[in-house]
Amino acid sequence: MYLHCFDDVKRLTVELVKIPSMVKTSGEAECARRIHEFYQSLPYFQKHPEHLVLQRTEDDEIERYNVLAMVKGTGGDAKRTVILMGHIDTVGVDDFGSLKEYAFDPERLPEVLRQMDLGEDVRRDLDSGEYMFGRGALDMKAGVAGQMWLIRYFSQHPEELNGNLIAIAECDEEDNSHGIISALKVLKQWKAEHGLEYVAAINADYSTPYHELDENRYVYFGTIGKLLPTFYVVGKETHVGQAFGGLNPNLLVAELTRLIELNPELCDEAQGEVTVPPTSLKQADCKDAYTVQTPLAAYAYYNVFTHSLSPREIMAKMKEKAREAFDNVITYLDEAYRTFCQRSGHTYTRLPWKTRVYTWEEFYSELVAQHGEGFVQHLREFARELQQRDPALDLRDFNVRLVAEAWQWARDKSPAIIVFNSSTYFARIEMTGRTEAERRLLESVKAAVSEVQPHSDRPIVTKMFYPYISDSSFMALGDEREELDALEKNTPAWGVKYTHPIEDIAAVNVPVVNIGTFGKDGHKLTERVHMRHTFELIPNITFRTIKKLLG
């Protein structure tokens, strides 16, 4: 059976896009309530209200919600359950400038964009009528709309389900994933209450062409992983008139960026697919105001994608780069000082700097050995008070503040680099077919794609890693638990502001696939979703995958 769902999914997408649900705004809650109202209007959920949840996120600084809807099939196996998932938050609209009022209006925005010079590709897509423009249309409300349509369909035809179907519309994907982390609690609860066996998760996040001539449409098994290695760099302050009398941490940070930024040697490869190399997301010193003293400390963090590397292996690679950067800076400074002395007539003596690099685990252990329980209690209390005083403080900044506080306890104040993780961890999920669940998902999706392919005028291609960070990473552990120990031991905020929900993920722990929206320019002014592929073909591929998994 081929579903004719284009018009309904388009209408739902427009409704959702018109709700400005930017991350960390009240729009997230408004969008969740609209989706909840949609499900409440269906006879199935009027009869089974316990299968519908509007869940406020846990341990969150703002009020926002997830929506979870479950349809229990009547066609057979009451345990096997497929999870659909998609996020309802969007990034901000500062890139729209004076056009912000049109950002969430897919009906008016195209005419405004026509008045701008946005390039031939955008002009061609505007004229084609094949795309819907608007913030969140591609990333990823059209995907959520398609899943809403499928839930409605199966709620009307539960006899076609030999198992159960759950849809999660989660908030906060664009920041710290409070949404999916909270939703795991409901999945764990429903598993126990209803005896569910989770067999697969289908995300509907967006995909886009890899280059201008790319005509393919994509379905992705598994997902890329992400870590945010962060470097707290302590130098030796000095007056600028005696610049060689200190070590400027900004120089160390600059060298770190030179060694790490887009370095192909730091790409991770698995199953013939290669991650994008690391890139700098922030670097700054810790001075509050202008002075003629060099900074005491600076920090930087870098986005690192993974296909096969564990958190422990990533930390080891980053520590190695920190040592290399430190060595290079010492060599550079000594040569520069020697040359300066020759030109100025001063007597040269070798500068005193020595390479000194720790992981957070190593630095913390050293301080515990030096100060005992007094240090442990102080840092724990400092973290708790900081969280209570400023719960909205960015997680990255929170971690940096903890490392800076710990440094105050260091007996050796000579320059050093401390390497740690400072952000939410996104697990890599690799689909190899090593389990029956993985084999069944691989086979089901490939068969579904093959059946829908004749309806598409473009090739639909499967790949082995979704290339962007997404909430799929919370559907499986990705690494052995002992490997995840390195994540805990190298995340300063662990247990106070962030804890990776290992036990909740383990209760779900399913293979994942991304059967999602397709379009162009996610997170850009010209964000747009290809309507026919997304509103018609994607729901059909998802529908057939569900039927094969629960057949």
C-alpha positions in Angstrom: 0.0 0.0 0.0 1.2 3.5 -0.9 0.2 6.3 1.4 -1.2 9.5 -0.1 -0.2 11.8 2.8 1.3 14.8 1.1 -1.4 17.4 1.7 -1.9 16.4 5.4 1.8 16.4 6.2 2.2 19.7 4.5 -0.6 21.3 6.5 0.8 20.0 9.7 4.3 21.2 8.9 3.0 24.7 8.2 1.1 24.7 11.5 4.3 23.7 13.4 6.6 26.0 11.6 4.3 29.0 12.4 5.0 28.3 16.1 8.3 30.1 16.9 9.8 27.4 19.1 13.4 28.6 19.3 15.4 26.7 21.9 15.3 28.1 25.4 12.1 30.1 24.7 8.5 29.6 25.7 7.8 28.6 22.1 9.1 25.1 22.9 6.3 24.6 25.3 3.7 26.1 22.9 4.7 23.7 20.1 4.6 20.7 22.5 1.1 21.7 23.6 -0.1 22.0 19.9 1.2 18.5 19.2 -0.4 17.2 22.4 -3.8 18.7 21.3 -3.5 17.0 17.9 -3.1 13.6 19.6 -5.8 14.4 22.2 -8.3 15.0 19.3 -7.8 11.5 18.0 -10.5 8.9 19.1 -7.8 6.4 20.1 -6.2 8.7 22.7 -9.6 9.8 24.0 -10.2 6.1 24.6 -6.7 5.5 25.9 -5.5 8.8 27.6 -2.9 6.9 29.5 -1.0 6.3 26.3 -0.4 10.0 25.8 2.0 12.1 28.0 2.8 15.8 28.0 6.1 15.6 30.0 7.8 18.5 31.5 11.6 18.1 31.2 13.5 17.2 34.4 16.3 19.3 36.0 15.7 22.1 33.5 16.1 25.8 34.1 13.1 26.6 31.9 9.6 25.2 31.4 9.3 23.1 28.3 7.8 19.8 27.4 8.0 16.5 25.4 5.0 14.7 23.9 5.0 10.9 23.9 2.2 9.0 22.2 1.8 5.2 22.1 -0.4 3.2 19.9 -0.7 -0.5 20.9 -1.3 -2.8 18.0 -4.0 -5.5 18.0 -2.5 -7.5 15.2 -0.2 -9.8 17.2 2.9 -9.4 19.3 2.1 -7.1 22.2 5.8 -6.6 23.2 7.8 -5.6 20.1 7.9 -1.7 19.9 9.3 0.8 17.4 10.1 4.3 18.6 9.7 7.3 16.3 11.5 10.5 17.4 11.9 14.1 16.3 12.7 17.4 17.9 10.5 20.4 17.9 12.9 23.2 18.9 14.8 25.3 16.4 17.9 27.5 16.4 17.4 31.3 16.7 16.6 33.7 13.9 19.3 36.4 14.3 20.5 35.4 10.8 17.2 36.8 9.4 18.1 40.3 10.6 15.2 42.7 9.7 13.2 39.8 8.3 12.7 38.1 11.6 8.9 38.6 11.4 8.8 36.3 8.3 11.2 33.6 9.7 8.3 31.3 10.8 5.9 32.1 8.0 6.4 29.7 5.1 3.6 31.3 3.1 5.0 34.9 3.1 8.7 34.2 3.4 9.3 33.1 -0.2 8.2 36.5 -1.6 10.4 38.4 0.8 13.4 36.2 -0.2 12.7 36.8 -3.9 13.6 40.4 -3.3 17.1 39.5 -2.2 20.2 38.4 -4.1 20.7 34.9 -2.5 22.4 33.1 -5.4 21.2 31.0 -8.3 20.6 27.8 -6.4 18.2 29.6 -4.0 16.5 31.4 -6.8 16.0 28.2 -8.7 14.4 26.5 -5.7 12.2 29.4 -5.1 10.9 29.4 -8.7 10.5 25.6 -8.7 7.7 25.5 -6.1 9.2 22.3 -4.8 10.5 23.7 -1.5 9.0 25.1 1.7 11.1 27.8 3.3 11.1 28.8 6.9 13.0 28.3 10.2 12.4 24.7 11.4 10.8 23.5 8.2 13.8 21.3 7.4 15.3 21.0 10.9 13.0 19.3 11.6 9.3 20.0 12.0 8.4 18.4 8.7 9.8 15.1 10.1 7.7 15.5 13.2 4.6 16.2 11.1 5.1 13.0 9.2 5.4 11.0 12.3 2.2 12.7 13.7 0.4 11.5 10.5 1.7 8.0 11.0 0.5 7.8 14.6 -2.9 9.0 13.5 -3.0 6.4 10.7 -2.0 3.5 13.1 -4.4 4.8 15.8 -7.1 4.3 13.2 -5.7 0.9 12.1 -4.2 -0.8 15.1 -4.9 -4.1 13.6 -2.1 -3.5 11.1 0.5 -3.3 14.0 1.9 -6.6 15.3 3.4 -4.7 18.2 3.4 -1.1 19.3 4.4 2.3 18.0 5.7 5.2 20.2 6.3 8.7 18.9 8.4 11.2 20.8 8.3 14.9 20.0 11.2 16.2 22.1 12.4 19.7 23.0 15.9 21.0 23.5 17.8 19.0 20.8 19.7 22.2 19.8 21.3 22.8 23.2 21.8 20.2 25.9 19.2 17.5 25.0 17.1 17.9 28.2 14.2 16.7 26.1 15.3 13.2 25.0 17.1 12.7 28.3 13.8 13.3 30.2 11.8 11.2 27.6 14.0 8.2 28.4 12.3 8.1 31.8 8.9 7.6 30.2 10.3 4.9 27.9 11.8 3.1 30.8 8.5 3.4 32.8 6.4 2.2 29.8 8.7 -0.7 29.3 8.1 -1.9 32.8 4.4 -1.2 32.9 3.5 -2.7 29.5 6.2 -5.3 29.1 7.6 -3.6 26.0 10.5 -4.9 24.0 12.1 -2.0 22.1 13.4 -3.2 18.7 14.3 0.0 16.8 14.3 3.8 16.9 13.6 5.9 13.8 14.7 9.5 13.9 13.4 12.0 11.3 16.2 14.6 11.5 17.3 16.4 8.4 19.7 15.5 5.5 21.0 17.7 2.8 23.1 17.3 -0.4 26.9 16.9 0.1 27.7 19.2 -2.8 25.9 21.2 -5.5 25.8 18.3 -8.0 24.6 15.7 -5.5 21.2 14.3 -6.7 20.9 11.6 -4.0 18.4 11.4 -1.1 19.7 9.8 2.0 18.7 7.4 4.7 21.3 6.8 7.5 21.9 3.9 9.8 23.4 4.6 13.1 24.8 8.1 14.0 27.9 10.1 14.4 29.2 10.7 17.9 30.5 13.9 19.4 32.7 15.0 22.3 33.8 18.5 23.2 37.4 18.3 24.4 38.2 21.5 26.3 41.6 22.9 27.3 42.1 25.1 30.3 45.5 26.7 29.8 47.3 28.4 32.7 50.3 30.6 31.8 52.6 32.9 33.7 51.5 36.5 33.9 53.9 39.4 33.2 53.9 43.1 32.3 53.9 43.6 28.6 57.1 45.6 28.9 58.7 42.4 30.1 56.9 40.0 27.7 59.5 37.3 27.8 59.2 37.2 31.6 55.9 35.3 31.3 54.1 32.7 29.2 51.0 34.0 27.5 48.3 31.3 27.6 46.8 32.8 24.4 49.8 31.6 22.5 49.3 28.1 23.8 45.6 28.2 22.8 46.6 29.5 19.4 49.0 26.6 18.9 46.3 24.2 20.0 44.0 25.5 17.4 46.7 25.4 14.7 47.2 21.7 15.5 43.6 20.7 15.9 41.5 22.9 13.6 40.4 20.8 10.5 43.3 18.4 10.9 42.5 15.4 8.7 44.7 13.2 10.9 42.1 13.6 13.6 39.2 12.3 11.5 37.6 9.1 12.6 36.8 6.4 10.1 34.6 3.3 10.2 32.9 1.2 7.5 34.4 3.4 4.8 32.9 6.6 6.1 35.0 9.5 7.5 34.0 12.2 10.0 34.6 15.8 9.4 37.8 16.9 11.2 37.6 18.8 14.5 36.9 22.5 14.5 37.2 25.3 17.1 34.0 26.4 18.7 35.4 28.9 21.2 38.7 30.2 22.5 39.1 33.0 25.0 41.2 34.2 27.8 39.9 34.7 31.3 40.6 38.4 31.8 37.6 40.5 32.8 39.0 43.9 31.8 41.9 45.5 30.0 45.2 45.7 31.7 48.9 45.7 30.5 49.4 42.4 32.2 49.2 39.2 30.1 46.4 36.8 30.9 46.8 34.3 33.6 44.6 31.7 32.0 42.7 31.0 28.7 40.6 28.1 27.4 39.3 26.6 24.2 37.0 23.9 23.1 36.7 21.9 19.9 34.0 19.9 18.3 35.2 16.3 17.7 33.1 13.8 15.7 33.5 10.1 16.1 32.6 6.9 14.3 34.6 4.3 16.2 36.7 6.1 18.9 35.6 6.0 22.5 35.7 8.9 25.0 38.9 7.5 26.5 40.6 7.3 23.1 39.5 10.9 22.3 40.9 12.2 25.6 44.2 10.4 24.9 44.5 12.0 21.4 43.7 15.4 22.8 46.2 15.1 25.6 48.8 14.2 23.0 47.9 17.3 21.0 48.2 19.4 24.1 51.7 18.1 24.8 52.7 18.8 21.2 51.3 22.3 21.4 53.2 22.9 24.7 56.5 21.6 23.2 56.1 23.7 20.1 55.4 26.9 22.1 58.5 26.3 24.3 60.7 25.8 21.3 59.2 28.9 19.6 59.6 31.1 22.6 63.2 30.1 23.3 64.2 30.7 19.7 62.4 34.1 19.7 64.0 35.1 23.0 67.5 34.1 21.7 67.0 36.2 18.6 65.7 39.1 20.6 68.7 39.0 23.0 71.1 39.0 20.0 69.4 42.0 18.5 69.1 44.0 21.8 72.5 43.1 23.2 71.1 41.3 26.2 72.6 38.1 27.7 70.6 35.0 26.6 69.6 32.5 29.2 67.2 29.6 28.5 63.6 30.3 29.4 62.3 28.1 32.3 59.1 26.7 30.8 58.4 22.9 30.8 55.7 21.0 29.2 53.0 20.1 31.8 49.7 18.5 30.6 47.0 16.7 32.6 43.6 15.2 31.9 41.0 16.3 34.4 41.1 12.8 35.9 44.8 13.1 36.5 44.7 16.7 37.8 41.8 16.0 40.2 43.6 12.9 41.5 46.7 14.9 42.2 44.8 17.5 44.2 43.0 14.7 46.2 46.4 13.2 47.0 47.7 16.6 48.1 44.6 17.9 50.1 42.5 14.9 50.8 38.8 15.1 51.6 38.9 18.8 52.2 39.5 19.5 48.5 36.8 17.0 47.5 34.2 18.6 49.7 35.1 22.1 48.7 34.8 21.5 45.0 31.6 19.6 45.4 30.1 22.4 47.5 31.4 25.0 45.0 29.7 23.2 42.2 26.4 22.9 44.0 26.4 26.6 45.0 27.2 27.6 41.5 24.3 25.6 40.1 21.9 27.0 42.7 23.1 30.5 42.2 23.1 30.4 38.4 21.1 27.4 37.0 21.0 28.9 33.5 24.8 29.1 33.3 26.0 27.4 30.1 27.3 23.9 30.7 30.6 24.6 29.0 31.2 27.7 31.2 30.2 25.7 34.3 32.9 23.1 33.6 35.5 25.8 33.0 34.6 27.5 36.3 35.1 24.2 38.2 38.5 23.7 36.7 39.5 27.3 37.4 38.4 26.8 41.0 40.3 23.5 41.3 43.4 25.3 40.0 43.4 27.5 43.1 44.3 24.4 45.1 47.3 23.5 42.9 50.6 23.8 44.8 52.6 23.9 41.6 51.6 27.2 39.8 53.8 26.8 36.8 52.1 26.8 33.4 49.9 23.8 32.6 47.2 22.6 30.3 44.2 20.6 31.7 42.1 18.6 29.2 38.5 17.7 29.9 35.1 17.3 28.4 32.7 20.2 28.9 29.5 19.4 27.1 26.7 16.9 26.6 28.1 13.6 25.2 26.6 12.3 22.0 27.3 8.6 21.6 28.4 7.1 18.3 26.1 4.3 17.2 27.5 1.9 14.6 25.3 -0.6 12.8 27.3 -3.7 11.9 24.6 -6.4 11.8 26.2 -8.0 14.8 22.9 -8.6 16.6 19.5 -9.9 15.4 17.9 -6.5 16.1 20.5 -4.7 13.9 20.2 -7.2 11.1 16.4 -6.9 11.1 16.5 -3.1 11.0 19.1 -3.1 8.2 17.1 -5.5 6.1 13.7 -3.8 6.8 14.9 -0.3 5.9 16.7 -1.5 2.7 13.6 -3.3 1.6 11.4 -0.3 2.3 13.7 2.0 0.4 13.7 -0.4 -2.5 9.9 -0.5 -2.6 9.6 3.3 -2.5 12.4 4.0 -4.9 10.2 3.7 -8.0 8.1 6.6 -6.7 11.2 8.9 -6.5 12.9 10.7 -9.4 16.2 10.7 -7.4 18.3 7.8 -6.0 17.6 7.1 -2.4 20.9 6.0 -0.9 21.7 4.4 2.5 24.8 5.3 4.5 26.1 4.0 7.7 26.4 7.1 9.9 24.1 10.1 10.3 26.6 12.9 9.8 25.2 15.5 12.3 24.7 15.3 16.1 21.2 14.3 17.0 19.1 12.8 19.7 19.6 9.4 18.1 22.7 9.2 20.2 20.6 8.6 23.3 18.9 5.5 22.0 21.9 3.2 22.5 25.1 3.2 24.7 27.5 3.2 21.8 30.4 2.2 24.1 31.1 -0.4 26.7 30.4 0.9 30.2 34.1 0.8 31.2 34.8 3.1 28.3 32.2 5.5 29.5 34.0 5.7 32.8 36.5 8.0 31.1 33.7 10.3 30.2 32.5 10.6 33.9 36.0 11.0 35.2 36.9 13.7 32.7 33.7 15.8 33.0 34.1 18.2 36.0 30.3 19.0 36.2 29.4 15.3 36.3 26.7 14.6 38.9 25.8 18.3 39.5 24.9 19.9 36.2 25.3 16.9 33.9 25.2 13.2 34.1 25.0 11.0 31.0 21.9 8.8 31.5 23.6 5.5 31.1 21.0 3.4 33.0 18.1 5.0 31.2 19.7 4.5 27.8 20.5 0.9 28.7 16.8 0.2 29.3 16.1 1.2 25.7 19.4 0.4 23.8 18.1 -0.2 20.3 19.6 0.1 16.8 18.7 3.4 15.1 18.1 4.7 11.6 17.5 8.3 10.4 14.6 8.4 7.8 14.2 12.1 7.8 13.5 15.4 6.1 15.5 16.4 3.0 16.3 19.9 1.9 19.0 22.6 2.0 20.6 25.2 4.2 19.7 24.0 7.7 20.4 26.7 10.3 20.5 29.3 7.5 18.3 32.1 6.3 17.5 30.1 3.3 16.5 26.9 5.2 14.1 24.9 3.0 12.6 21.4 2.9 11.9 19.5 -0.3 8.2 18.9 0.0 7.4 15.8 -2.1 10.3 13.8 -0.8 9.7 14.8 2.8 5.9 15.0 2.9 5.2 11.8 0.9 8.2 9.6 0.3 9.7 9.7 3.8 6.4 8.7 5.5 6.1 5.9 3.1 9.6 4.6 3.8 8.9 4.9 7.5 5.6 3.2 7.2 7.0 0.2 5.3 9.9 -0.1 7.8 7.5 -0.2 10.7 5.4 -2.8 9.0 8.4 -5.0 8.3 9.8 -4.6 11.8 6.5 -5.5 13.4 5.3 -8.0 10.8 
